[in-house]
Amino acid sequence: MADFLDIEALTAGYGDAVVLNGLSLSLRRGRSLAVLGRNGAGKTTLIETVMGHTTVFQGAIRWQGADITRLPPAERARRGIGWVPQQREVFPSLTVHEHLRVAARPGPWTADAVYELFPRLRARRRNHGGQLSGGEQQMLAIGRALTTNPTLLLLDEPMEGLAPILVAELAAAIGRMGQGGLTTVVVEQHPALALAMTHDAIVLERGAIVHAGESAALAADGPLLERLLGVPAVTAPNRDGPPSTPRRISVP
């Protein structure tokens, strides 16, 4: 079976600045991937490059067998790649329900399905985006992306700045999305969160992959976590399989 998303020897950045340096990875349908690394390692740049918002100097991005390296972001979205940016980009003057209708496409992720995933949004469906809390805005940003019915969803720091109770709700929701078969890539500063809700993980350093393996194995390896990220061991779901450390990750 061909790779769902295949990134080959990718060098990319902003303007003339190189951030990603010869990065390669492959992701298969139905898997969830955590992208970890210290500040400035290139995590957000990787997400934005997949979405088409950076300059690609070398390499290729293939999506379901097609080369999309030079396609504009709107065309990538039409082909099934969804994106929830760090800034959320909620419209202050639109209601919650209007947000869920504005970009909706046919598929299982309807407004009602989003309300089932995020009951808080159902209660706030007539409120405007500017009236929501930060956590509710993040739920709305994710819900709006889901109503485009993507086959791959890119989430950039979805837990940033949220209260612990909302972090727990969002993490559980993202986990349920994966159980439903949606392929997700999550950029997250907190390894415990990211590893607990994903199958696999990569760690970036200076724009290159320095570790790749299963999330549960990395979560359980305290010395490796401390060396790579400066954090102790964390708790993650128990999944079988040893960690691996190649430059390229191929997710089965």
N, C-alpha and C positions, 0 to 999 in steps of 0.2 A: 504493500500500500504506500502511495506517495505521501511525502510529508505534507501536513496541513499548512504549516508555515515554515519556510526554509530561508534562513539568512546565511549568506555565504561571503566570508572574508570582507565584512562590511566596515568601511572607514567613512565616518560621517561627523557632522558638527554644525556649527552656525557661522555663516559668512566664510571667512578663511580659517577659522579655528577648528581644529580636529579634536573631537571628544571620544568617539568610538574608534578603536584601532584594530582593524582586522578581525572583527568579532564574527563568529559563526555559531549558529544554533539551529536545531530543528525541533519543532513541536508538533505533536499529533493530536488529532481531534479528540475532544473529551477530557484532555488533561489540563490541570491547572498548574501554573508556573509562578513562583515567587522570584522577584528580581531584587536582590539585596546588595548592599555595599555602603561604604562610608559616604559622607557628603562629597559631592563632586566626582563620584566614581563613574557617572554616565548613565544612571538608572533612568531618569526622565528622558534623557536624549535617546535612549533605546526605544522607549515607547513612542516618542514623537517622530522618530525616524520610520518606525513601522507605519505610523499614521500619515507620513508624508510632509512633516513640518520642518525638516532640516535639510541641509545640503549633503548629498551623498557624493563622495569623492571617488570611491572604489567599491566594488562588490555588488551584490545583488540581493533583492528580496523577492522571493517567490511565494505566491499565495494560491494554494490549491492547484499547483502546477503552472500558474501563469506568472510571468515576470511583471511585477508592479513597481519596480524600483523608481521609475520616472512618472508614475501616475499621480495626479493631484489628489489631495485628501478626500474631496467629494466623491471621486470615482472609487476610492478604496472603501468608503462608507457604503456606497451602492453595492459593492461586491461582498459586503457582510462583515466588515471590520468596524466595531463600535469602540468609542473612546470616551472615557470620563476623565477630563483634565483636572489637574490639581486645583485650578481656580474655580471649578464647578460651573461657572458661566450660566447661572440661573437668571432669568429675565425678571426684574422686579415688578413689572406691570402685568405679567401674565399669571393667571391662577395655576394652581397645581394641575388641575385637570387639563387646562389649555396646554401646559408644557407636555403632557403625556399624549396629546393629540397632534401637536404641531409637526412632528417628524415621524409619526407612526406609519409602519408598513405592515402588510398582512403577515400573520404568524401567531404563534401561541402567546407571545408577550403583548397582551392587551393592557389597557388601563386597569381593568379589573384584576388581572394577574399581578400587576405591580402593587395594587392596593392590598392584595392578599399577602404579598411578600413584605410590604411595609404598611402595616395597619395605621401607623401615625399619619401617613399621607391621605388615607381615606378620610380620616377625621378633619383633615385640613384641605380637602379637595377644592374648596371655594376660596381659600386664602391665596393672596398674591405671593409671588416668590420673595419679594422684599419683606414679607411679614413672617417668614419662617426662621427658625433657629439655624445655626450652622449645621447641626446634625440632620435636620429636616431637609435643608438645601442639598446636602450630600446624598441623602436618600432620593431626592427628586432628580438630581443629576444622573444617578445610576438608573432610576426608573425611566427617565427620558431616553437614555441610551438603549435600554432593554426594549422599548417599544419600537425601535428601528429593526428589531428581530435580527440581531447580528449572530454570526456563528463563532466569532471571536470577540471577546470584550477585553479592552485594555483599561486598567484602573491605575491611575497615578496618585499614590498617597491618599487613599480613600479615608483613612482614619485621622488625618492630620488635624490637630487642634480640637478634637471632639472630647466630650466628657466620657468617662469610663463606661457608663451605662449605654451610651449610644455606640461606642466602639464595640461593645459586646453584641448589640443588636445588628450592626452592620456586618460584623464578622460572621455571625450566624447566617445572615441573609446571603452573603457571598458564598458560603459553604453550600447552602441549599441550591444556589444557581448552578454550581458545579455538579451537584448530584443530579440535576435535571439534564445534564449533558452539554451545557454550555462550556466552551473552552475559554479560560480566563488567564490573563497575565496580570499580576499584581505587583506594583512597585510599592514598597513599604519600608519605613525607617525602623519599625519595631520587629525584629526577627521572630519573637514569640508569636505574634499575631500572624505574620505572613506564613510561617512554617506550619502553623496549626490549621490553616484553611487551604493549603495547596498540596498537590501530589509531589511536585518537584521544585527544585530551587537552583538558581545560579547566583554566584557572588561576583560582582564586578570590582575591578580595581584599575584605575587609570584607563577606562574604556575597554578593558579586555576581561574575558571570563577567567577567573582564577580558581573557581570551584564549580562543579556541577554534580548533582546527585539527587536522591530522594529527600524530600523535606524532613521526614521523620528521622532519617539517619543523621542529617546535619543537626537537627534539634537535640539529638541525644549525645552528640560529640562535643563536650564542653571545651576541651583544648583546641579543637579546630575552630569552633565558633569564636573563642577568645582571640585566636591568632588572626582570623579573617576579619572579624567585626568588632572585637574588643568587648564582647559580652559573654556571660557564662552560659551553661547549658539551659535550655528551655524545654517546656513540655509541648509535645505535638502528638497528633494521632499516631497510633502504632501501625505502621505499614511495613510490609516485608521488603527486604532488599538492602544490599550494602550501599554505602556512598561511593561515588566515583569522582575522579578529579581530572577529567580531560578538559582541554580548551574548548572542545565542541561538545554540546549536549544533544543527544538524540533521545527524545522522550517516547517510549513505546506506547 
